[in-house]
Amino acid sequence: MSAETYRDAWGIPHLRAATAGELARAQGRVTARDRAWQLEVERHRAQGTSASFLGPGALSWDRLARRARLADTARRCFAALEDKDPETAAWVREYTDGVNEGLAACDAPEFARTGLAPGRWEPWTPLAVWLATHILFAGFPAKLWREHITAHLGPDAVALFATDGPGTAGSNGWLVSGERTVTGHAIVAGDPHRFIEEPGVYQQIHLSCPEFDVVGLAVPGVPGIAHFGHTGTVAWAITNAMADYQDLYRERLRRTGAGVEALGPDGTWHRAARHTETIHVAGEDSVEVEVIETDRGPVIAGGPEGLDDGTPAALSLRYPPRVTGDLGFGALLPLLRARRVADVDRALDAWAEPVNVVQAADTEGGLLHRVAGRVPVRATANRLRPVPAWEPGHEWTGWHTPPRAGLTDGVAVMANQRGPATPLGVEFAPPHRADRIAALLAGKERWSAADMPALHTDTHLASAGPLLDLVTALDGLSPGAAALRERLLAWDRHMDADSADAAAYAAVRGAVVRRLAAHPALAPAAVPPAYPEVLQPWLALVPRIAYALEHLLRAEDPYGIDRAGAVRAALEEVAAEPPAGTWGDTHRLAPWRALPDTSGSPEPGLSGDHDCVLCTSAVPGLTDRAARGPAARYVWDLADRRRSGWVVPHGASGVPGSPHHRDQQPLWLGGELAPVVTDFDRLTKETDD
């Protein structure tokens, strides 16, 4: 065993070893030291056993994980990897061996709080963690929402409510070619938007061996650097392509003496796989779960007896790794070994999921802008809503060729808007973030890496326009509401944490959303179908109205709603009880933690909003708190990797009390980046393993 661990001033691990296998083992070991509790939580989530220590609040997720067969799919994918790519399988094994070594020596305080001991990682566990992290990433529950809102308001409502919905993760990313930089070399920059967790969902790391030397953002529990990396000669980054690659099927199931059968598209009843599993729940009785899988896929909701409310329904989920036995891990080692854009391109041909838009550049001027991942070819109806399993015409018939795109005026911008992935998706993010980034980049001829944080932290809110247009047209207001109207019209439309005007706008917006949700035309849709709790965020009416607000305010005569009257009433309401402070007083970070925070530290106030480049997502009408935001920021400089920068919301260490647990948060809040250090002579040596 030969590996060295170094740390920089921010506690970020820099690992050096003689071989890729030894380096993977070292990565697993140091990740377990820094993120032991996080790894244990992710292992349990992937296996559907988190309720055993987190209690009944985790039960709905565990049911989904069991019924969707996440762990079994990961086992299948790893077995296929061993057969087709034994080198990568051995590399993954080295990583899990390192995790187990690190967990054996960990002293994370959460284990004492819960009475939990770290469990053993199997070679397939990283694949299960990846799958559990991304199974809801493509937002297949949005198909249930489309069906739900169609039932209440008709098919035209689908387009009216179509936008970046609750639970959807996104990102900003931009590629500036050398012709538009001060150095003549490209810059790749951006920030992935995810639910903010503590510890963070990305781990800054440096991996060095004779084969490769890469810095980037790793996913704790997964070897290598998948999404964001810089090898010194080539750098890459991704955004969510918003592709639709998972299908829901309505199943007709029946019990027989031998088990369960499902009606197929050939008109014949076919035997479905069936067994039961037991979920242990801390503080409560164990729960038995029936696991059923049809020829389409695992049944994730309902069963032969229907849903919990007696509705005769069952839903199966078809997703690519369950069908193909391939989770795309064959791309990971080639990405680390990449020297040029062409190498990244070839590596990504093996990518499976999530489906991403990739931007890459190298030191020789090579550029890449493409979609990577597997999207099945099937009927249009499959992409829109659950389809009947017993009718022909809904099968998968192949895979789409991932689209490619170029640059415009030396720049490519992706922020989940319609772009190269348009043929592969249904709903995309509004264009505001992408348009704003493009406009800012157009404002200067030459850019440097040091200029990029100003783009990361831009707070202009273009989606405020429709509401403010209605405010402009109001007259006959009370004196207080008239004064509020003038304030809003004079506001610069920047959602800055220290802005009282931004707080006033947010208060009016929230009041409008609540009034629309209470309107008799929309209120019936507030009662969602009896699907599992874990799917309910996609079916909640208030968030759907909040994120589709500009469409609802601009559409012609939507369901007879007096929108001007709703805005007038909201303005009067807020004028009577105005917010006491600034936007940052209520727009506070709300990170997810497996256990409650006991530090007593208040969460910081945030600038930004859902449609700002600084995308810190509140849910207007429900809460100003932000559970989603930039899970990291990065700037990859192809002229000199040492001029690159990165930051995460908290710190490199997941151990409470560590000096590096939250030391990057001031940088993250202030829009600054920590420098990327790759010279081992400038680092502090920690261990020889």
C-alpha positions in Angstrom: 0.0 0.0 0.0 1.6 3.3 -1.1 -0.4 6.6 -0.8 0.2 10.0 0.6 -2.5 12.4 1.9 -1.8 16.2 1.9 -4.1 19.1 2.9 -4.3 22.7 1.7 -5.3 25.7 3.9 -9.0 24.7 3.5 -8.5 21.1 4.6 -9.1 19.8 1.0 -7.5 16.4 0.5 -4.8 16.0 -2.1 -3.9 12.4 -2.6 -0.8 10.9 -4.3 -0.2 7.2 -5.1 1.8 5.0 -7.4 -1.2 3.4 -9.2 -4.8 4.3 -10.0 -5.9 1.4 -7.7 -3.9 2.6 -4.7 -5.3 6.1 -5.4 -8.9 4.8 -5.4 -8.2 3.1 -2.1 -6.8 6.3 -0.6 -9.8 8.3 -1.9 -12.1 5.9 -0.2 -10.1 6.0 3.0 -9.9 9.8 3.2 -13.5 10.2 2.3 -14.5 7.9 5.2 -12.3 10.0 7.5 -13.8 13.3 6.4 -17.4 12.1 5.7 -18.0 9.0 7.8 -21.5 9.9 8.9 -22.5 11.1 5.4 -21.3 7.9 3.9 -23.3 5.9 6.4 -26.4 7.9 5.7 -26.0 7.5 1.9 -25.4 3.7 2.3 -28.6 3.3 4.2 -30.6 5.5 1.8 -29.3 3.4 -1.1 -30.4 0.2 0.6 -33.7 1.5 1.9 -32.7 1.1 5.6 -32.5 4.7 6.7 -35.7 4.5 8.9 -33.8 2.0 11.1 -32.0 4.9 12.7 -33.8 8.1 11.4 -37.3 6.9 12.3 -40.6 7.0 10.6 -39.8 10.3 8.7 -37.5 8.2 6.4 -40.0 5.4 5.8 -41.5 6.8 2.6 -38.0 7.0 1.0 -37.1 3.5 2.2 -40.3 2.1 0.6 -39.4 3.8 -2.7 -35.8 2.5 -2.6 -37.0 -1.0 -1.9 -39.8 -1.1 -4.4 -37.7 0.6 -7.1 -35.1 -2.1 -6.5 -32.2 0.4 -6.2 -29.8 -1.9 -4.4 -30.6 -4.9 -6.6 -30.1 -2.7 -9.7 -26.7 -1.6 -8.3 -25.7 -5.3 -7.8 -26.7 -6.1 -11.3 -24.8 -3.2 -12.7 -21.7 -4.1 -10.8 -21.9 -7.7 -11.9 -22.1 -6.5 -15.5 -19.2 -4.1 -14.9 -17.0 -7.0 -13.6 -17.8 -9.0 -16.8 -17.4 -6.2 -19.3 -14.9 -3.8 -17.7 -12.9 -5.7 -15.0 -10.4 -2.9 -14.7 -13.0 -0.4 -13.6 -14.7 -3.0 -11.3 -11.3 -3.7 -9.6 -10.8 0.1 -9.2 -14.3 0.4 -7.6 -13.4 -2.5 -5.2 -10.2 -0.7 -4.2 -12.3 2.4 -3.3 -14.8 0.4 -1.2 -11.9 -1.4 0.6 -10.5 2.1 1.4 -13.9 3.2 2.7 -14.1 0.2 5.0 -10.6 0.9 6.3 -11.5 4.5 7.0 -14.8 3.7 8.6 -13.1 1.3 11.0 -11.0 4.1 12.4 -13.6 7.0 12.3 -14.8 8.9 15.3 -17.7 11.0 13.9 -19.8 12.2 16.8 -23.1 11.4 15.1 -22.5 7.7 15.6 -22.5 8.2 19.4 -25.7 10.4 19.1 -27.6 7.6 17.4 -25.9 4.5 18.8 -25.1 3.5 15.3 -22.0 1.8 14.1 -20.7 2.1 10.6 -21.7 -0.7 8.3 -19.7 -2.5 5.7 -19.5 -1.2 2.1 -19.8 -3.8 -0.7 -18.3 -3.3 -4.1 -21.7 -2.4 -5.5 -22.5 0.2 -2.8 -21.0 3.2 -4.8 -23.3 2.3 -7.6 -26.2 2.2 -5.3 -25.3 5.6 -3.8 -25.1 7.1 -7.3 -28.4 5.6 -8.3 -30.2 6.7 -5.1 -28.7 10.2 -5.6 -30.2 10.5 -9.1 -33.3 8.4 -9.2 -35.5 11.4 -8.7 -33.2 13.7 -10.6 -35.1 13.5 -13.9 -38.3 14.3 -12.1 -40.5 11.4 -13.3 -43.2 12.3 -10.7 -43.8 15.4 -12.9 -45.8 12.9 -15.1 -48.2 12.4 -12.2 -48.6 16.2 -11.9 -49.4 16.5 -15.5 -52.1 13.9 -15.2 -53.4 15.4 -12.0 -53.7 19.0 -13.3 -55.2 17.7 -16.6 -57.9 16.0 -14.7 -58.8 19.2 -12.9 -58.2 21.9 -15.6 -57.9 20.1 -18.9 -54.9 19.4 -21.2 -54.1 23.1 -21.8 -53.1 23.4 -18.2 -50.0 21.2 -18.7 -48.2 23.9 -20.7 -49.4 26.7 -18.5 -47.8 25.0 -15.4 -44.7 23.7 -17.2 -41.6 25.1 -15.7 -38.7 24.0 -13.5 -40.8 22.3 -10.9 -40.3 21.4 -7.2 -37.5 18.9 -6.6 -35.8 19.4 -10.0 -32.1 20.0 -9.7 -30.4 22.3 -12.2 -27.2 24.2 -12.8 -25.5 27.1 -14.5 -22.6 26.4 -16.8 -20.7 28.5 -19.3 -17.8 27.9 -21.6 -15.8 30.9 -22.9 -13.4 30.1 -25.7 -9.9 31.4 -25.9 -10.9 34.1 -28.5 -13.0 35.8 -25.7 -10.4 35.5 -22.8 -7.4 37.6 -21.8 -5.1 34.6 -22.0 -6.2 33.2 -25.3 -7.2 29.9 -23.5 -10.7 28.8 -22.6 -12.5 29.1 -19.2 -15.2 26.7 -18.0 -17.3 27.9 -15.1 -20.6 27.5 -13.3 -22.4 26.1 -10.3 -24.5 23.0 -9.8 -27.8 23.7 -8.1 -29.0 21.0 -5.8 -30.6 20.6 -2.4 -28.1 22.0 0.0 -27.0 19.3 2.4 -24.6 19.3 5.4 -22.1 17.8 4.8 -22.2 18.9 1.2 -23.1 16.8 -1.8 -19.7 17.6 -3.5 -16.3 16.9 -2.2 -13.3 19.0 -3.4 -10.4 16.6 -4.0 -7.1 16.3 -5.9 -6.1 12.8 -7.2 -2.6 12.3 -8.5 -0.7 9.3 -9.8 1.6 8.6 -12.8 -1.5 8.0 -15.0 -3.3 11.2 -14.2 -3.5 14.3 -12.0 -7.0 15.7 -11.6 -8.7 18.2 -9.3 -12.5 18.3 -9.1 -15.7 17.8 -7.3 -16.4 14.2 -6.3 -19.6 12.7 -5.0 -18.8 11.3 -1.5 -19.2 7.5 -1.8 -18.3 7.3 -5.5 -14.7 6.9 -6.8 -13.1 9.4 -9.2 -14.4 12.7 -10.3 -17.5 12.5 -12.5 -19.1 15.8 -13.0 -16.6 18.6 -12.7 -12.8 18.1 -13.2 -9.6 19.7 -14.5 -6.6 17.5 -15.5 -4.3 20.4 -16.2 -4.8 20.0 -20.0 -8.5 19.5 -20.2 -11.5 20.5 -18.0 -15.1 19.5 -18.1 -18.4 20.4 -16.3 -22.0 19.5 -16.6 -25.5 20.9 -16.2 -28.8 18.9 -16.0 -30.0 18.3 -19.6 -33.7 18.2 -18.3 -34.1 15.1 -20.5 -36.9 12.6 -19.9 -35.5 9.1 -19.7 -37.8 7.4 -17.1 -41.3 6.1 -17.8 -44.3 5.4 -15.6 -46.7 2.6 -16.6 -50.2 2.1 -15.2 -50.4 -1.6 -14.4 -53.3 -3.9 -14.1 -52.3 -6.5 -11.5 -54.2 -9.4 -10.0 -53.4 -12.0 -7.3 -53.3 -15.6 -8.1 -52.6 -18.7 -6.1 -49.0 -18.5 -7.3 -48.4 -14.8 -6.7 -49.1 -11.7 -8.8 -49.8 -11.3 -12.5 -49.7 -8.2 -14.7 -51.7 -7.7 -17.9 -49.3 -7.1 -20.8 -49.7 -5.3 -24.2 -50.3 -8.7 -25.8 -53.6 -9.1 -23.9 -52.1 -11.9 -21.8 -51.6 -12.0 -18.0 -47.9 -12.5 -17.2 -46.3 -13.6 -14.0 -44.7 -10.7 -12.1 -41.8 -11.2 -9.7 -42.9 -10.8 -6.1 -41.4 -10.9 -2.7 -41.7 -9.1 0.6 -39.1 -7.2 2.6 -39.1 -5.8 6.1 -38.1 -2.3 6.9 -37.1 -1.6 10.5 -38.2 1.7 11.9 -36.6 3.3 14.9 -39.1 3.7 17.7 -41.9 1.9 15.9 -42.9 -1.5 14.7 -41.2 -2.9 11.6 -43.1 -2.5 8.3 -43.5 -5.2 5.6 -43.2 -4.0 2.0 -44.4 -6.0 -1.0 -41.9 -5.7 -3.9 -43.4 -6.4 -7.3 -41.7 -6.2 -10.7 -43.5 -6.5 -14.0 -42.1 -6.8 -17.5 -42.0 -3.0 -17.6 -40.2 -2.5 -14.3 -40.6 -2.3 -10.5 -44.0 -1.3 -9.1 -43.3 1.9 -7.0 -46.8 2.8 -6.0 -50.0 0.8 -5.4 -50.4 -2.8 -6.1 -53.1 -5.4 -6.9 -55.4 -3.7 -4.3 -54.6 -0.2 -5.6 -53.3 2.9 -3.7 -53.7 3.5 0.0 -57.0 5.3 -0.5 -58.4 2.4 -2.4 -58.0 4.0 -5.8 -57.5 1.1 -8.3 -54.0 2.0 -9.5 -50.5 0.6 -9.6 -47.4 2.4 -11.2 -44.3 0.7 -12.4 -41.1 2.6 -13.1 -38.9 1.8 -16.1 -35.4 3.4 -15.9 -32.3 2.7 -18.0 -29.9 1.0 -15.6 -32.6 -1.5 -14.6 -33.1 -2.3 -18.3 -29.5 -2.3 -19.4 -27.5 -3.3 -16.3 -25.2 -0.3 -17.0 -24.9 2.7 -14.7 -22.1 4.4 -16.8 -19.3 3.8 -14.4 -17.1 2.7 -17.4 -16.7 6.5 -18.1 -15.1 7.3 -14.8 -11.5 6.1 -15.3 -11.3 7.4 -18.9 -12.4 10.8 -17.6 -9.5 10.9 -15.1 -7.1 9.8 -17.9 -8.4 12.4 -20.3 -5.8 14.7 -21.9 -7.8 16.4 -24.6 -11.4 17.2 -25.4 -11.5 14.2 -27.7 -10.7 11.9 -24.7 -13.6 13.4 -22.6 -15.9 13.0 -25.6 -15.0 9.3 -26.0 -15.4 8.7 -22.2 -18.8 10.3 -22.2 -20.0 7.9 -24.9 -20.2 5.4 -22.0 -22.2 7.8 -19.8 -25.7 6.5 -18.7 -27.4 8.7 -16.1 -28.2 11.4 -15.2 -28.4 12.8 -18.7 -26.3 15.9 -18.8 -25.2 18.8 -21.0 -21.4 18.7 -21.0 -19.0 21.6 -21.7 -15.3 20.9 -22.0 -12.1 22.7 -23.2 -8.5 21.8 -23.5 -5.2 23.7 -23.7 -4.9 23.1 -27.5 -8.1 25.0 -28.2 -10.4 22.0 -28.3 -14.0 22.7 -27.3 -16.9 20.4 -26.5 -20.6 21.1 -26.0 -22.8 17.9 -26.1 -25.4 15.9 -24.3 -24.3 12.7 -22.6 -26.5 9.9 -21.3 -29.1 7.4 -22.3 -32.6 8.4 -23.4 -34.9 5.7 -24.7 -36.8 6.0 -28.0 -40.5 5.5 -27.4 -43.9 7.1 -28.0 -44.4 10.7 -27.2 -47.2 9.8 -24.7 -44.6 8.0 -22.5 -42.8 11.3 -22.0 -45.9 13.2 -20.9 -47.8 11.0 -18.5 -48.2 7.4 -17.1 -49.2 5.1 -20.0 -51.2 1.9 -19.9 -49.0 -1.1 -19.7 -51.7 -3.3 -21.2 -51.8 -1.3 -24.5 -49.2 -1.8 -27.3 -47.1 1.0 -28.5 -45.4 2.1 -25.3 -42.3 -0.1 -25.5 -38.7 1.2 -25.7 -37.3 0.7 -29.2 -33.7 1.9 -29.0 -31.7 4.9 -27.7 -31.5 8.5 -29.0 -28.1 9.7 -30.3 -27.0 12.4 -27.9 -27.2 15.8 -29.5 -24.2 18.2 -30.0 -24.0 22.0 -30.2 -21.5 24.7 -30.9 -20.7 28.1 -29.5 -22.1 31.5 -30.3 -19.7 34.4 -30.5 -17.2 32.2 -28.6 -19.5 31.4 -25.8 -21.8 28.5 -24.8 -24.3 28.9 -21.9 -26.4 26.2 -20.4 -28.8 26.8 -17.4 -31.3 24.0 -18.0 -33.1 26.0 -20.6 -34.1 24.6 -24.0 -30.9 24.0 -25.9 -29.2 21.0 -27.4 -31.2 18.6 -25.3 -34.6 20.0 -26.5 -35.5 16.9 -28.5 -34.9 14.7 -25.4 -37.1 16.6 -22.9 -40.5 17.9 -22.1 -40.1 20.7 -19.5 -37.1 22.9 -19.2 -36.2 25.8 -16.9 -37.3 29.3 -17.9 -34.6 31.0 -20.0 -33.9 33.8 -17.5 -30.7 32.5 -16.0 -29.2 31.5 -19.4 -30.2 34.8 -21.0 -28.8 36.8 -18.1 -25.4 34.9 -18.2 -25.3 35.4 -22.0 -26.0 39.1 -21.7 -23.4 39.6 -19.0 -20.8 37.7 -21.1 -21.7 39.8 -24.1 -21.0 43.0 -22.1 -17.2 42.5 -22.3 -15.0 41.4 -25.1 -12.3 39.6 -23.0 -12.8 37.7 -19.8 -10.5 36.3 -17.1 -10.9 33.6 -14.5 -11.0 36.3 -11.8 -14.0 37.9 -13.5 -16.3 34.8 -13.2 -17.5 35.1 -9.5 -19.4 38.2 -10.5 -21.5 36.1 -12.8 -22.0 33.4 -10.2 -23.5 35.9 -7.8 -25.7 38.0 -10.1 -29.1 38.6 -8.5 -31.2 40.2 -11.3 -34.7 38.7 -11.3 -36.1 38.9 -14.8 -39.1 36.8 -13.9 -40.4 39.7 -11.8 -41.6 41.4 -14.9 -45.2 40.0 -15.3 -46.1 40.7 -11.7 -44.7 44.2 -11.8 -46.5 44.9 -15.1 -49.8 44.2 -13.3 -48.7 46.4 -10.4 -48.0 49.2 -12.8 -51.5 49.2 -14.1 -53.2 49.4 -10.7 -54.9 52.6 -9.6 -57.3 53.6 -6.8 -55.1 52.1 -4.1 -55.0 53.0 -0.5 -52.2 55.4 0.4 -50.1 52.6 1.9 -50.5 50.4 -1.1 -49.8 53.3 -3.5 -46.6 54.0 -1.7 -45.6 50.3 -1.9 -46.5 50.3 -5.6 -44.1 53.2 -6.2 -41.3 51.4 -4.2 -41.7 48.2 -6.3 -41.7 50.1 -9.6 -38.5 52.0 -8.5 -36.8 48.7 -7.4 -33.8 47.6 -9.4 -35.1 44.0 -9.5 -32.1 42.6 -7.7 -32.7 40.0 -5.0 -30.0 41.2 -2.7 -29.9 40.0 0.9 -29.7 43.5 2.2 -32.6 44.8 0.1 -35.8 45.8 1.8 -37.4 46.4 -1.6 -36.6 42.8 -2.6 -38.3 41.7 0.7 -41.4 43.7 -0.2 -41.5 42.2 -3.7 -41.2 38.7 -2.3 -44.0 39.4 0.2 -46.3 40.6 -2.5 -45.4 37.7 -4.8 -46.1 35.2 -2.0 -49.5 36.8 -1.3 -50.4 36.6 -5.0 -49.4 32.9 -5.1 -51.6 32.1 -2.1 -54.6 34.0 -3.5 -54.3 32.2 -6.8 -54.0 28.8 -5.1 -57.2 29.6 -3.1 -59.2 30.5 -6.2 -62.1 28.2 -6.8 -60.8 27.3 -10.3 -57.5 26.1 -8.9 -58.2 25.1 -5.3 -59.5 21.6 -6.1 -56.1 20.7 -7.5 -54.7 21.2 -4.0 -55.8 17.8 -3.0 -53.3 15.4 -4.6 -53.8 11.7 -5.4 -52.8 9.2 -2.7 -49.3 8.5 -4.1 -46.4 7.8 -1.7 -45.3 10.8 0.4 -41.9 10.9 -1.2 -43.6 11.8 -4.5 -45.9 14.5 -3.0 -43.6 17.5 -3.6 -44.3 17.2 -7.3 -48.0 17.2 -6.7 -48.2 20.2 -4.3 -50.3 23.1 -5.8 -48.7 26.1 -4.1 -45.1 25.4 -5.4 -46.5 24.6 -8.8 -48.2 28.0 -9.0 -45.2 29.7 -7.5 -42.8 28.4 -10.2 -45.3 29.0 -13.0 -46.4 32.4 -11.8 -45.2 34.4 -14.8 -47.1 32.1 -17.1 -50.3 32.3 -15.0 -50.0 36.1 -14.9 -49.5 36.5 -18.7 -51.8 33.9 -20.1 -55.0 34.9 -21.7 -58.1 34.5 -19.4 -56.8 31.6 -17.3 -59.9 29.9 -15.9 -61.7 33.2 -15.2 -59.2 34.3 -12.5 -59.1 38.1 -11.9 -55.4 38.4 -11.7 -55.3 42.2 -11.4 -57.7 41.8 -8.5 -55.4 39.2 -6.9 -52.4 41.5 -7.3 -54.4 44.5 -5.9 -55.4 42.5 -2.8 -51.9 41.2 -2.3 -50.5 44.8 -2.5 -53.0 46.0 0.1 -52.3 43.0 2.3 -48.5 43.6 2.3 -49.0 47.4 2.7 -51.0 46.7 5.9 -48.4 44.3 7.3 -45.1 45.0 5.5 -42.0 42.8 6.1 -40.0 44.2 8.9 -36.6 43.8 7.4 -34.6 42.8 4.3 -34.8 39.8 1.9 -32.0 38.1 3.8 -33.9 38.3 7.0 -36.3 35.6 5.8 -34.5 34.2 2.8 -32.2 32.0 4.9 -30.4 28.8 4.1 -32.2 25.6 5.0 -29.8 22.8 4.5 -30.9 19.2 4.8 -29.3 17.2 7.7 -29.9 13.7 8.6 -29.9 14.7 12.3 -30.9 18.1 13.8 -28.2 20.7 14.2 -27.2 21.1 17.8 -24.6 23.9 17.2 -27.2 26.7 17.9 -25.7 28.7 15.0 -28.3 30.6 13.0 -28.5 29.9 9.3 -27.2 32.7 7.1 -29.4 35.1 5.0 -29.0 34.7 1.3 -29.1 36.8 -1.8 -30.6 35.5 -5.0 -33.8 33.7 -5.9 -35.1 30.8 -8.1 -34.7 32.6 -11.4 -31.6 34.5 -10.6 -28.2 33.3 -11.8 -27.5 33.1 -8.0 -30.2 30.5 -7.8 -31.2 30.1 -4.2 -34.7 28.7 -4.4 -37.4 29.8 -2.1 -41.0 28.5 -2.6 -43.1 31.7 -2.9 -46.4 31.4 -1.1 -45.0 28.8 1.2 -41.6 29.8 2.6 -38.8 32.3 1.9 -36.2 29.8 3.2 -33.9 28.2 0.5 -33.4 24.5 0.5 -31.8 24.6 -2.9 -28.9 26.6 -4.2 -25.3 26.4 -5.5 -23.9 23.1 -4.1 -20.5 24.3 -5.3 -19.0 26.9 -7.6 -16.0 26.4 -9.9 -13.9 28.2 -12.4 -11.6 26.1 -14.5 -8.8 28.1 -16.2 -7.2 26.3 -19.2 -4.4 28.8 -19.3 -3.1 27.9 -15.9 -4.9 25.5 -13.6 -3.5 27.3 -10.6 -5.6 30.3 -11.5 -8.7 28.1 -11.1 -11.0 28.4 -8.1 -13.8 26.6 -6.2 -15.9 26.7 -3.2 -18.6 24.7 -1.4 -21.4 25.9 0.9 -19.8 24.5 4.1 -16.4 23.0 4.2 -14.2 20.1 3.2 -14.8 18.2 6.5 -18.1 16.6 7.4 -17.1 16.3 11.1 -18.8 18.8 13.4 -16.2 20.7 15.4 -13.5 20.4 12.7 -11.9 23.7 11.7 -12.8 22.8 8.1 -16.5 22.0 8.8 -17.9 25.4 7.8 -14.8 27.5 7.0 -15.7 28.0 3.3 -19.2 29.4 4.1 -18.0 33.0 4.3 -16.4 32.6 0.9 -19.6 31.0 -0.5 -21.8 33.7 0.9 -19.5 36.5 -0.3 -19.2 35.1 -3.8 -15.5 34.3 -3.4 -13.5 31.2 -4.4 -10.8 29.3 -2.7 -7.7 28.9 -4.9 -7.0 25.5 -6.5 -3.6 24.3 -5.3 -1.9 21.5 -7.2 1.7 21.8 -6.2 2.4 19.3 -3.5 5.3 21.4 -2.2 2.7 24.0 -1.1 0.6 21.5 0.8 0.8 20.1 4.3 1.5 16.4 4.5 -1.0 14.5 6.7 -0.3 10.8 6.3 1.7 8.1 4.6 -0.7 5.1 4.2 
